[in-house]
Amino acid sequence: MKIKTTLLDSKAIDRALTRISHEIVEKNKGVDRLYLLGIKTRGFPLAARLSEKIKNIENQSIPYAEIDITNYRDDLNDKKNISEIPSLLLDLKDKKVILVDDVLYTGRTVRAAMDAVMDFGRPASIQLAVLIDRGHRELPIRADFVGKNIPTSRSEKVIVKVVEIDGEDVVLLAEYE
């Protein structure tokens, strides 16, 4: 894989998350009943950062957690083992759940996350916040909050690195060789 360009540096990522935080507060008319769910792996640190930024805006903590959607993916043949879903999902009834992910591509990961959430009750709403929307949807899913729209080809890959996991904050565009 060959790196073509840097799409976002650490400052641009921070600005995008700050803007998304303000948009979340504005769209939801505050933070009452908000719950951030970061989709494993890189969605979780992004959810933690959004929670902190919203706390700085509203002086109120927003709960957040990680959701592992492995057992809900449609490319696995095994049946769901819902006993592995975190108990925190049991507390989502009537909450405004905001799924957080690094890249929105086909929409299949988001669909799996919605299936996981719905297995444990009915939230008041489910919204989606993504750092990058690269297009090429296979399902009718749209993000409510987007850091940056990046038109890509299917031969390209968007690589998101976060300091909590990768030691640096950067979004790269690569091409398969």
C-alpha positions in Angstrom: 0.0 0.0 0.0 1.3 3.4 -1.0 0.5 6.6 1.0 -0.8 9.2 -1.4 -1.4 12.2 0.9 -2.2 13.4 4.4 -5.9 14.3 4.6 -5.9 15.6 8.2 -3.1 16.3 10.7 -3.6 16.4 14.4 -4.8 20.0 14.5 -7.3 19.4 11.7 -8.6 16.3 13.6 -9.0 18.4 16.8 -10.8 21.1 14.9 -13.2 18.6 13.3 -14.0 17.0 16.7 -14.6 20.4 18.2 -17.0 21.3 15.4 -18.8 17.9 15.7 -19.1 18.5 19.5 -20.8 21.8 19.0 -23.1 20.3 16.3 -24.1 17.5 18.7 -25.0 19.9 21.4 -26.9 22.2 19.0 -28.9 19.4 17.3 -29.8 17.8 20.5 -30.6 21.1 22.3 -28.2 20.3 25.0 -26.9 17.1 26.4 -29.8 15.6 28.3 -30.0 11.8 27.8 -27.0 11.7 25.4 -24.9 8.6 25.3 -21.8 8.2 23.1 -20.9 4.7 21.9 -17.5 4.4 20.1 -17.4 1.6 17.7 -14.3 -0.6 18.4 -11.4 0.1 17.7 -10.8 3.8 16.8 -14.4 5.0 17.4 -13.9 4.6 21.1 -11.0 7.1 21.6 -12.9 9.5 19.3 -16.0 9.1 21.5 -13.9 9.8 24.6 -12.6 13.0 23.0 -16.1 14.1 22.0 -17.3 13.5 25.5 -14.5 15.7 26.9 -15.1 18.5 24.4 -18.9 18.4 25.1 -18.1 18.6 28.8 -16.0 21.7 28.2 -18.9 23.3 26.2 -21.8 22.3 28.5 -20.1 21.8 31.9 -21.8 18.4 32.1 -20.3 14.9 31.7 -21.6 12.8 28.8 -21.3 9.0 29.4 -19.5 7.1 26.7 -18.4 3.5 26.1 -17.0 1.1 23.5 -19.2 -1.2 21.5 -17.7 -4.3 19.8 -19.9 -5.2 16.8 -17.9 -8.3 15.8 -20.7 -10.7 16.5 -23.1 -8.6 14.5 -21.1 -8.4 11.2 -22.9 -9.7 8.2 -19.7 -11.3 6.8 -19.5 -13.8 9.7 -21.3 -17.2 9.5 -21.5 -17.7 13.3 -24.7 -16.9 15.2 -24.6 -13.9 17.5 -23.4 -14.5 21.0 -25.2 -11.6 22.6 -23.8 -12.5 26.0 -20.6 -10.8 25.0 -22.3 -7.5 24.5 -21.4 -5.1 27.4 -24.0 -4.7 30.1 -23.8 -0.9 29.5 -26.1 -1.4 26.5 -28.9 -2.4 28.9 -29.0 1.2 30.1 -29.7 2.8 26.7 -33.5 2.7 26.8 -34.9 6.2 26.0 -31.4 7.6 25.5 -30.1 9.6 22.5 -27.4 7.3 21.4 -24.6 8.7 19.2 -22.6 6.0 17.5 -19.0 7.3 16.9 -16.7 5.8 14.2 -13.5 6.8 12.4 -14.6 6.2 8.8 -18.0 5.7 7.2 -17.7 3.6 4.0 -20.2 1.0 3.0 -22.4 1.4 6.1 -22.2 -2.2 7.1 -20.3 -1.5 10.4 -23.0 1.1 11.4 -25.8 -1.3 10.6 -24.1 -3.9 12.8 -23.8 -1.4 15.6 -27.5 -0.4 15.3 -28.4 -4.1 15.5 -26.3 -4.5 18.6 -27.9 -1.5 20.3 -31.5 -2.6 19.3 -31.0 -6.0 20.9 -30.9 -4.4 24.3 -33.8 -2.1 24.2 -35.1 0.9 22.3 -33.2 4.1 22.5 -35.0 7.4 21.8 -32.8 7.9 18.8 -29.6 6.7 17.2 -27.4 9.3 15.5 -24.0 8.8 13.8 -20.8 10.9 14.1 -17.8 10.0 11.9 -14.5 11.6 11.5 -14.3 10.8 7.7 -17.1 10.0 5.3 -15.5 8.5 2.2 -18.7 7.6 0.2 -19.4 4.3 -1.5 -22.5 3.3 0.6 -24.0 -0.1 0.1 -26.8 0.6 2.6 -29.0 3.7 3.1 -27.0 5.1 6.0 -26.0 8.7 6.4 -23.9 10.4 9.1 -25.5 13.1 11.2 -22.1 14.6 12.1 -19.1 14.5 9.7 -15.6 15.8 10.3 -14.7 15.7 6.7 -16.2 14.3 3.5 -13.5 12.8 1.3 -14.5 11.4 -2.1 -12.4 8.3 -2.7 -12.1 5.5 -5.3 -12.6 1.9 -4.2 -8.9 1.3 -4.9 -8.0 3.8 -2.1 -8.0 3.3 1.6 -8.5 5.9 4.3 -6.1 5.2 7.3 -7.0 6.9 10.6 -4.4 6.8 13.3 -5.2 8.0 16.8 -2.6 8.8 19.5 -4.3 6.5 22.0 -3.7 3.4 19.8 -1.2 4.4 17.2 0.9 7.0 18.9 -0.1 9.8 16.5 -3.1 11.6 15.2 -3.3 11.6 11.4 -5.7 10.7 8.6 -3.9 9.3 5.5 -5.1 8.4 2.0 -3.4 5.3 0.6 -3.7 3.4 -2.6 -3.5 -0.4 -3.0 -0.6 -1.3 -5.3 
